[in-house]
Structures are given as C-alpha cells and as structure tokens.
Amino acid sequence: MITGLTILIAINCLLLMLVVLIQNPKGGGVDSTFGGQGATQMFGAARSTDFIEKLTWGLAILLFVLCIITALMVSGATGAGVIDVDNSGF
C-alpha cells in the first residue's frame, strides 16, 4: 500500500511539474514553445489559463494530501512515535 502511494506521489509530482511549465507567465513561457497556441485556440485564452491554474491547485492539494496519508501510514506501520512502556526498571 505504501509503495502504491509512493508511485501516486511520483506521478502527481511529474504532472505538477508539467503543468507548472505549461503556464504562461507575464514574460512568455514554455506554453507557446510546446504547442500552447493549440490549447489557446481550442479553449480560448482565458479558459485555458483558468483550467491550467485550477489543475495546478488541484495537483498541489492532491500532493499535500497524499504526503500526509503516506506519512501517517508509515508512522503507523513502523510504530514511530509510540512509546513502549514496560516496567523493566529503566
């Protein structure tokens, strides 16, 4: 299960990197280099920008949630943070 979550995090990170690179900052960007004009013509300039921005926020939130879930599962699986109290005299 932890391996599956790790793979999901890696895929999410790759998608997030691609979406950030596609965004068109004020000074231009990779958007026009890799066929951004087609996306602008298909969705319209404002709609493609809104979609990319929402996709970026969605992927960032998903990454945050997946990391929290994975951390909780790893700490539960290894027993990290659990104090074992026994009366051995220590």
Phi, psi and omega in degrees: 000318180293323177297319178298318178294323178296320178295319177298320178296317180297316178296317179298319179297318178297315179297320179296320177297316179297317181294321179294321179292330181287332183303147183255100177288179184300328184267017184103196179168190181286343182307312182285335181289318185256042174084025178295336180295324179295320178292323179293320179290325184284314183262339190093153186298315183289319183292321179292323178295316178297318181296315180296320180294317178294322178295320178298312179297319180297315179293324179293318178294318178298320178299316179300313182295316179298321179293320178296314180298317180296318179297319179294320180292320180293317180293327177287325182286325183265349181078018180294139178086357179262125180268122178270112182259116172228158184264060181266002176098001180271000000 
